[in-house]
Amino acid sequence: MTGPDAVTEDGWLGGALRLSQPKAGYRVAIDAALLAAAVAVGPGGRALEFGTGVGAAALALAWRLKDVQIDAVEVQAPLAALARRNVALNGLEGRVRIIEGDLAAVPLDARAYDAVFFNPPYLKPGDNDPAPDPVKRIATVEGEVGLPAWFAAAARSARAGGAVVAIHRADRLGDLLAAAAAAGVGGLTVFPLWPKVGEPAARVLVSGRAGKGGRLTLAPGLILHEADGAYTAAARAALTGSALKLG
């Protein structure tokens, strides 16, 4: 991923932001906007993203919540460099900090964040043919750091009762719930993302509270597309910067 032709600069969040990203291989999808829309932080709060990639979700959250400080962790140096470029490109240097490193080892303030959010690699090793692009492969296929480690890191970083929010494939819901429970993240809400009316959910948002108990809630979720393939009004709002209320 070198040279001027290897990166594009695109409109993001309905054109509200600009985003530099690899021209081929790893490309930002709607999951990042939906994840950011699902995170709620009060004025003056702090949020933390693991696996920020080029910073898309962190930037979307910073754009919506003008009085929030965001730290965003990325293990891949090329993506972290683009994330820093995107922070500067959108004039958010004072509120978004990119931290390069592994989520299990990077130094962070323990119990300091009001919300921790992440979009982890969604493929189990061996389940699918790996992407030929190494950056995309690391971003999409689980390595040694699996879902339990992502939730454990979130639980260590969030204040007591702080929000933990993840987006993932619906067929990994059992793994998500188990990992959250093992990390002490409770009061979980499962928010399905339905492609169209009558179709099975392909993605889910799962949110909970660090160090808290509570019942599991299955929310109505969000229908993404009309029958003709256009985004529904609610989906379009989330993809252009509005908040999603999960519960």
N, C-alpha and C positions, 0 to 999 in steps of 0.2 A: 504494500500500500504506500507507494512512493510516487512523487511526480504530480504535476498539476492535473493530469487527466485521471488520476486514481481516486479523486474526491469530487463530490458534487456539493453544491450549496442549494438547499431546497427550502421552500416555505414549510413551516411546521405550526401546528395548532391553528389551522385555518388561516395561515399567513401572519399570525401574530408574532411569530418568532422565525429566525433563520437557523438552519441546521446544516453544518458540514458533516458529511458521512461518506463512507467508502462507496465508490461508484458501483462496485460489484461485490458479491459475497454478503457480508453483514449489511443489512439495511433496516432502518427503524420501521416497525409495524405499528398498528393501532393499539396494540397491547400497552405501549408506553403511555399513551394519552389516557387510556381507560384506567391504568394504575394510578396515575397522578390525580385523576378526577375523583378517585376513591379515598384519597388521603385528606383527613381533616386535622388542622392544627390551629390553635388559637393565636391571636395577635401576640407577637413577641416570642413565639415558640421556636423550637428547633426540630428539624426533621433530618433523617438519615436514609440514604438509599444505598443498597448493596447492588453491585453489578450494573452500574449506571450506563455502561456502553459509551455512546457519544454524548450523554447527558440529557437525552430527550425528556425523560419523565421528571428529572430534577428541575429542568428549565420550565417545563409546563407548570409544575407546582409553584415555583417562584413567581411565574407570571400571574397566576391566579391569586396567590396569597402574598400580598406586597410587604407584609411585616413579619416574614418568617426567614430564619437562617437555615440553610440546607448544606449538609456535608454529603458528598456522593463518592462512593468507593468503586474503583475499577481495577481489575488485576492486569488487563492487557495494556501494555504501554502505548501502542498505536491508537487505541480507542480513548485512553485517558488523555492523550495529547489533543485529539479532536474535541473531547469534552471541554478541555480548557479553552480551546479556540472558540467553541460555541458559547461558553460563558462570556468571554470578551466580546464576541460578535453581537451578543444581545445586551451588553452593558450591565451584566449581573455580577461583576467581580466582587462587589461588596456583600453579596448575600449567598452566593453559591461557591463552595470550595470543593475542588476535585482532589481526591486522595488516591494515589496509585498504590495498590497492594492487594494482598489476599485477605478476604473477609475474616479469616480465622486468626490472622497475625497482625493486621494493621492496628496501630495504636489509636484507640478512640476513648472518649470520656464515658466511663461506665455509668449506666442508669441516668443518662443526661438528656435523652431525646424524647420528645413528646410523641413522635411517630417514627417508625422504621418501616420502609417499604422496599419491595424487591420483585423482580421478574427473573427468576433463576433459569438456568438451562433446563429445558423441558423434556429432553429425550434421555431415556436410560441407555447406558452403553450397550451396544449390540442390538438394540431394538430397531434401528434404522441404519441405512448406509450413511456414514459420516459425510458431511459437506467437504468438498475438496479444498475449499478456502480455509486455512487454519484459523483465522480470526473468527469466522462464522462457526467453525466446528467447536471451538472453546466456548463460544457464547450460547450454543444450542444443545450441546451434549454434556451430560453430567460427567464430571471427573471424579477425583477422590473426595471432593467436597460435595456431599449430597444434601438433600433437603433437610435432614436433621441438623446439619451444621449451619445452614442458613437461618433456621428458626432459633437455634441456640445463640447464634451471634446477635440476632435481633433482640432476643430476650435479655442478653447481657447489656445491650446498649440502651434499651428503652427504660424510661423511668417506670416506677411501679404504677400500673394502670395505663401505661402508654400504649398507643395503638401499634399493632403489627399487621401489615397488609401485604398480601402477595397475590399475584396473578399467575395462573398456570393452566395446563390442559385439564379438561374435565375428567379424563380417564385416570388422572393422578390424584383425584380427590382423596382416596383412602390414604395415600402416602402423605398428603398435605395435613390431614387431620391428625394422623399419628405423629408426625414430626412436631406439629404445634403443641400437642398434648405433652410430648416428652420434654419440650422446652419450657413448659409451664405457661403457655399462652392459652388462655381460656376465654369463655364467653364468645365463642366463635360464631360468625355469620358467614354462610355460604351464599354467594350472589352469582347465579348462573348468567352466562352471556349466550343468549340464544341467537344463532345465525338468522333464522326466520321463524315465523309462527309455525309450530308443529314439527320443527326440527330439533334434534338433540343438541344440548349445549356442547360447544367445542372448547370453551374456556370457562373458568370460574375465577371470581375474586373471593379470597378468603381473608377475613379480618377478625382480630381478637385483641385481647388486652394482656399485656405482660404481667405475670404474677397474679392474675385474677381468675376466678372460676366463673361459672354461669352456664346456662343452657346453650345447646347448639341450636341456631336459628337458620332455617332455609328461607331465604328472601325470594320475592317474586322474580328478581333479576331484571335484565335488560334485553329487549329484542333489538338486534343490530340493523336488520335490513327489512324493507318492505318486500312484497312479493316480486316487484319488478327489479329488485337488487339495489335500489336507492337506500341510503341510510334513513332510519326512522328519525323523527324530530328529536327524540330523547338521546339517541346515539350521536346525532350530529352535534347536539349541544355539548355532550361530554368530550367529543373530539375537537371542539373548538374552544375548550377552556372552562366549561361549566363544571360544577361539582356533581358527583354522583352520591346520593344518599343510599347507603347499603342496607340500613336497617330502620 
